[in-house]
Amino acid sequence: MDDGLVNQIKARLENTLEQIARAAQSAGRDPASVRLVVVTKTHPVESIQAAIAAGAQYLGENYAEEAVAKMDAIGASPAQWHMIGHVQSRKAGLVASHFDLMHSLDSQKLASRLDRFSAEVGRRLPVLLEVNVSGEDSKFGYPAWDESQWPALAEEARQVAVLPNLRVCGLMTMPPFADEAEESRPFFVRARRLQEYLSGRVREAGWGELSMGTSVDFTAAVEEGATLVRVGTAIMGQRQARG
C-alpha cells in the first residue's frame, strides 16, 4: 500500500472531522451525532484501501455494479458501504444484498423491488428517502420543495415504511450545485423541517437520520441538523473520469 497516499487521505480526513466537530459544537450538537461518509465513487480500489487504512468508517458509492466489484476486490473490511446515488430498479438486488445503508430511495417501484430482494437475502435493509427540496429538474427524489406536497409525501413514506424488509431511517437531499455553503443553507433548513413534519405524522418509520452536505457545504449541513455528510473531493482528491 502507498503510505504516502494513506497519509494524504488521513490528513484530509482528520481536517474534515475537525470541521464537522466545530460546526456541530457551534450549533450546540454533539459531534459524535454526525457520521462522515467518504465518497469513493470512480476512485480505484487502491485509493479506497488507502482511505480505509486512513480511518474512513463509511464509504459512499453511486454505481451499484462498480461498487460491488470494489467490495469483492477489497474483501472484508471494517468500513460500511453506503449507496448514495440514483439506483435503477433493475439494480435493486445488488443494493439489497451488498450495502449497509441506502441513502437514495426515490420511488415506490424501487421500494417494492428492494423489499423483495431484501426478503430473498434474509435482511431488513436500512433506507433513507431521497427528497427534492429545491424543485430542480435534474435532481432525483420525492417532490418536496413546496409544503403543499408534504401530505402526499407523508402518505408515500407510510407505504414504504410498512414494507416488512425495509427500515426507513430518515431523509437524504441534494441542494442545487453551489460555490458557497450559504447558498445551500435554505435547502438544508427545508429538509430538516420536512424531517420534523414526517416524524410527527408517519410513526411507522424512524426519522433520526438526515443525509445532506458535500465537500462545498457540509459545515452548513451540520449546523442545520445533518447526521450524515457525504464528502468526496475534500478527502479523496479529484475523482477520476468514469470509463
N, C-alpha and C positions, 0 to 999 in steps of 0.2 A: 504494500500500500504506500502511496505517496504521502510521506509525513508532512511535506510542505503544504500540500493541499488540505490535509486534515487540520493543520494549524491555522491556515487561512480561514477555513469554514468555521472552526472553533471560535476564532476571534470575532467574526461577524455574528455568529450565533449568540455569543455572550453579550455583545453590544446590543443586539436586538432584544434580548431578555432584560437587559438593564433599562432600555427604553420602555418596555412593557411595564416593568415594575414601577418606574417613575410615573407613567401615565395612570396606572391603577391607583397608586397612592394619592395622586393629585385629585382623583375622583372619590377618595375615601373607600377604595376597594382593596381587598386582599390580593396581592399579585399572584398568589397561588390559584386564584379563581380563573386565571386566563391561561390557556394552553396555546403553545406556538406550533402551528403546522408548517413544516418546512416544505415548500412546493418544489418537487423534484421532477416535474414533467419535462420531457425532452432531454433531461440530463442523463449521461451514461451511467451504467452500473458502477463504474469505478468512483464516480463523484458521489453517488448515493452511499456507497460503502464508507467513503470518507466522512460524509455527513453523519452517518450512524456512529462512527468512531469518535466524531467530534461531540457527540452527545444529543443529536436530534432524536426526539422521542416519538414524533408524529410526522409522517411523510404524506404529502398530498400529491395525487396524480389525477390527470384529466382524461386519460385514454385507457380504457379497461384492458385491451389486449397488450398494449405496450407495458402497462404496469404489471400485469401477471407474468410477462416474460422476465421483467426485472426481479420480481419476487422469487421466481424459480431459480434465477441465476444467483441471487444473494443467499437464498435458503433461510433457515431460522435466524431471527434477529430480535433484539429487544424492542425494536420500533414497531409502532402500529401504522397501518396503511389506511389512508382516508381517500375516498373518491370525491373529488371536488368539482369535476367537470360534468357537462351535459352527457347523459347516458341515453343511447338509443335503446328502445325496448328489446331489441334482439341481443343486446349485451348484458341484459339483466342477470343472466345466470352467472356470468363471470363476477359481477359485483356481489351477488348474494353469497358466493362461495369463497371469496378471497379478501374482502375488505372488512375492516373493523368498524367503520362508520361511513355512511354515505351522506354527503352534505347537500346533494343536488336533486332531490326527488321533486319533480315538477309536473307530474300528471297522474291522473287516476289509472291510466293504462299501464304506466311504468310501475306504479304501486302494486297493481294486481300481479304483474309478472314477477316482481321482486318477492312478493308474498309467496307465490307458487314455488319459485326456485329456492327460497329460504326453507320452505317446508321440506323440499326434497333433500336438502343437506342437513336437516335437523337443527336449525338455529332460528333465533329471532334477531333479525338484522336491525341495528340502530340506524335511524334515518333522521335527517333534517329536511324540512320542507323549504325548497327554494322559492323565494318571493321576489317579485319585480316591484320595487317601491319607487322606481323612477319613471316608468312608462316608456322607457327607451325600447324601441323595437328590436334592437339587437340583443337584448337581454332575455334569457330564459326565466321561467318561474311563474308561479301563480300570480295573476294580476292583483296588485295590492297598492297601487300608487294613489288611489283615492279611497277615502274611508267608506264611501258608499259600496265599495267592493268587498269590504271586510265581512259582512254577514254571510255572503256566498262562500267566501274563503273558509269561514269557520265551519260551514256545512261540509265542504270538501275535505277539510282537515279531519273532521269527525269520521268521514268514510274511510280515510286512511288509517286513523287511529284504531279502528275496530278490527282491522285485519290482524289475524292471530299471529302471524310470523314477522310482523314489523313492529318496531318500537319507536314511536315518534318522540324525539328528544328536544325539538326546538326548531329554529329557523336559520336559514342562510340567505344572504343577499349580496349582490354586487352593484354598487352605485356606478353611474357613468364614469368613464375614464377622467381622471383629474391630475393636474400637475401639483396641486397643493392639497394638504389634508383637509383644510377648512371647507373646500368645495364639496367634500363627501359628507361632512357632518350632518346636514339636514336629512340625508337619506338614512344615516345611522340612527338618528333620533326617531324617524318614522318607523324603522324596523323594530326598535325597542318598544315603541308604543303599540305596534301590532302584536308583538310578543305578549305584552301585558293584556291586550284585548283578548287574544286567544286563550291565554291561561285562565281567564275568568269565565270563558264560555265553553271550552272544549276540555272537559275534565277527564276524558278518556285518554288523553295524551299528557306527556311531560313537556314542559316548555322552558326548561332551565338553560338550554344551550342557545347561543346566538353567535353564528359564524359570520364575521364580517371584518373587513380591513385587509389590505395588502401592503406591499413594500412602501407605497406612497403615503398611505393614510392610516396605518394600523394604530398609531398612538391616539388619534381621534376616535377610532373604533373602540379602543379600550376605555377611553373616557366616557363613551356613551353606552357601555354595557357589554361589549363583546366578551364571550368566554372562549372563543376560538378565533385566532387570527391566522391568515394564510400568507406567509411571507416567502417569496422565492428569490428574486434577484438580489435583494439586500443581503442574503446569506449565501446563495449558491453562485452568484455572478450571473452574467448574461446567459440566457437559455440558448441552446443550440437549435439550429433550424431542424424541423421535424421532417424526416425523409419520407 
